[in-house]
């Protein structure tokens, strides 16, 4: 029994010693995994200072970008101005053509209809019975002659502006200066219904209807008072 107890004690001592050795080895192996701090400085790479050449290159590149942006903005602005000018040009052209056609239509109405009918009305002064009377002529045509005079002036100014590149884009001021035209149109429009009624009443007379047809044929125009 004494031998057995002694051998058992030795075995326990050996086992304990082995466990301690194993723990020490494990501790050493853990510390062995840690990096060597003395070599850590070799891993750090210092930042290189920016030299004047690279700085100059960056500044030059930035200036180039800004220059390109300015060129693009300038082209965009020029494009916008060109579009606006083109629109104004189309408006001026349409206004000029419309005014010419309008003035021509009024001229035909005066020369081919108003004046001959006015002469017909003068027969009353000679003791003859006309197919239309002076007051009826005035009711039918009202302020047409004044409108013709004003629009002639407007057309002349527009045409004059077209021959001067520096002034050809100015249009609105023409109508502002001739603001009286709107008052004339107001009276003309207010009288339109009465004018139409007077014309229809005159057309019930056979001799007047015949005269009006002859005037239209002689004028060679598509203008029709009716």
C-alpha positions in Angstrom: 0.0 0.0 0.0 2.9 2.4 0.8 4.3 1.8 -2.7 1.0 2.4 -4.3 0.5 5.6 -2.5 4.0 6.8 -3.4 3.6 6.0 -7.1 0.2 7.7 -7.1 1.7 10.8 -5.5 4.4 10.8 -8.1 1.9 10.4 -10.9 -0.1 13.4 -9.6 3.0 15.5 -9.3 4.1 14.6 -12.9 0.6 15.4 -14.2 0.5 18.7 -12.4 3.9 19.6 -13.7 2.9 18.7 -17.3 -0.2 20.9 -17.0 1.9 23.9 -15.8 4.4 23.3 -18.6 1.5 23.2 -21.1 0.0 26.4 -19.7 3.4 28.2 -19.9 3.8 27.1 -23.5 0.3 28.4 -24.4 1.1 31.7 -22.8 4.3 32.0 -24.7 2.5 31.1 -27.9 0.0 33.9 -27.4 2.7 36.4 -26.8 4.5 35.1 -29.9 1.5 36.1 -32.1 1.8 39.8 -31.1 3.6 42.0 -33.7 7.0 43.3 -33.0 6.4 46.9 -32.0 10.0 47.8 -32.8 9.3 47.1 -36.5 6.1 49.1 -36.5 7.9 52.3 -37.5 8.9 50.6 -40.8 5.3 50.1 -41.7 4.5 53.9 -41.5 5.0 55.7 -44.7 5.3 59.5 -44.3 3.3 61.7 -46.6 5.3 63.4 -49.2 4.9 67.1 -49.3 3.2 68.5 -52.3 5.8 70.0 -54.6 5.3 73.3 -56.5 5.0 71.5 -59.8 2.0 69.3 -58.8 0.3 72.4 -57.2 0.9 74.4 -60.4 -0.7 71.5 -62.4 -3.8 71.4 -60.1 -4.2 75.2 -60.4 -3.8 75.0 -64.2 -6.3 72.2 -64.4 -8.8 74.1 -62.3 -8.4 77.2 -64.5 -9.0 75.1 -67.6 -12.2 73.8 -66.1 -13.4 77.2 -65.2 -12.5 78.5 -68.6 -14.5 75.7 -70.3 -17.5 76.5 -68.0 -17.3 80.1 -69.0 -17.3 79.2 -72.6 -20.3 76.9 -72.2 -22.2 79.6 -70.3 -21.3 82.2 -73.0 -22.5 79.8 -75.7 -25.7 79.2 -73.8 -26.3 82.9 -73.4 -25.5 83.6 -77.1 -27.9 80.8 -78.1 -30.7 82.2 -75.9 -30.1 85.7 -77.4 -30.2 84.2 -80.9 -33.5 82.5 -80.2 -35.0 85.7 -78.8 -33.7 87.7 -81.8 -35.2 85.1 -84.2 -38.5 85.3 -82.5 -38.5 89.1 -82.6 -37.6 88.9 -86.3 -40.5 86.7 -87.0 -42.9 88.9 -85.1 -41.6 92.0 -86.9 -42.0 90.3 -90.3 -45.5 89.1 -89.5 -46.5 92.5 -88.2 -45.1 94.2 -91.3 -46.9 91.9 -93.7 -50.2 92.1 -91.7 -50.0 95.9 -91.6 -49.4 96.1 -95.3 -52.3 93.9 -96.1 -54.5 95.8 -93.7 -53.6 99.2 -95.2 -54.1 97.9 -98.7 -57.6 96.6 -97.8 -58.6 99.9 -96.3 -57.3 101.7 -99.4 -59.4 99.5 -101.7 -62.5 100.1 -99.5 -62.0 103.9 -99.7 -61.0 104.2 -103.4 -63.3 101.6 -104.9 -66.4 101.9 -102.7 -66.5 104.9 -100.3 -65.6 107.6 -102.9 -67.9 106.3 -105.7 -70.8 106.0 -103.2 -70.0 109.5 -101.8 -70.2 110.8 -105.4 -73.5 109.0 -105.9 -74.9 110.7 -102.8 -73.9 114.1 -104.2 -76.5 113.7 -106.9 -79.0 114.9 -104.3 -77.5 118.3 -104.4 -78.1 118.4 -108.2 -81.8 117.7 -107.7 -81.5 114.0 -108.6 -82.5 111.1 -106.3 -79.5 109.0 -105.4 -79.5 105.3 -104.4 -77.7 106.2 -101.2 -77.5 109.4 -99.1 -74.6 111.1 -97.5 -75.6 110.3 -94.0 -75.9 106.7 -94.9 -72.4 106.7 -96.5 -71.0 108.2 -93.2 -72.8 105.6 -91.1 -71.5 102.7 -93.2 -67.9 103.8 -93.4 -67.8 105.9 -90.2 -64.1 106.7 -89.3 -62.5 104.4 -92.0 -60.6 107.3 -93.6 -59.0 108.3 -90.2 -58.0 104.7 -89.6 -56.4 104.6 -93.0 -54.4 107.7 -92.3 -53.1 106.5 -88.9 -52.2 103.0 -90.2 -50.4 104.5 -93.2 -48.2 106.4 -90.7 -47.6 103.2 -88.7 -46.7 101.2 -91.8 -44.3 104.0 -93.0 -42.5 104.0 -89.6 -42.2 100.2 -89.5 -40.8 100.1 -93.0 -38.4 102.8 -92.2 -37.2 100.9 -89.1 -36.6 97.8 -91.2 -33.9 99.7 -93.2 -32.0 100.7 -90.1 -30.6 97.6 -88.3 -30.0 99.5 -85.0 -33.7 100.5 -84.8 -35.5 97.6 -86.5 -36.1 95.7 -83.3 -38.0 98.7 -81.8 -41.7 98.2 -82.5 -43.8 98.8 -79.3 -43.0 102.5 -79.1 -44.6 103.0 -82.5 -48.0 102.0 -81.2 -47.5 103.9 -77.9 -46.9 107.0 -79.9 -50.1 106.3 -82.0 -52.3 105.5 -79.0 -55.0 107.6 -80.5 -55.7 104.7 -82.9 -57.3 102.7 -80.1 -59.8 105.4 -79.5 -60.7 105.4 -83.2 -61.2 101.7 -83.2 -63.4 102.0 -80.1 -65.7 104.3 -82.0 -65.5 102.1 -85.2 -66.4 99.0 -83.2 -69.3 100.7 -81.3 -70.7 101.8 -84.6 -70.3 98.5 -86.4 -73.8 97.1 -85.7 -75.5 100.4 -86.9 -73.2 100.4 -89.9 -74.2 96.8 -90.9 -77.9 97.7 -90.4 -77.6 100.7 -92.6 -75.9 98.7 -95.4 -78.5 96.0 -95.3 -81.2 98.6 -95.5 -79.6 100.2 -98.6 -79.3 96.8 -100.2 -83.1 96.5 -100.3 -82.9 99.2 -103.0 -82.4 97.6 -106.4 -80.4 100.5 -107.8 -78.0 100.5 -104.9 -77.5 96.7 -105.0 -76.8 97.0 -108.7 -74.3 99.9 -108.2 -72.5 98.0 -105.4 -72.1 94.9 -107.7 -70.7 97.1 -110.5 -68.2 98.7 -108.1 -67.0 95.3 -106.9 -66.5 94.1 -110.5 -64.6 97.2 -111.5 -62.4 97.1 -108.4 -61.2 93.6 -109.3 -60.8 92.9 -105.6 -62.1 90.2 -103.4 -63.3 92.8 -100.8 -67.0 92.6 -100.2 -68.8 95.2 -98.1 -71.6 92.8 -97.4 
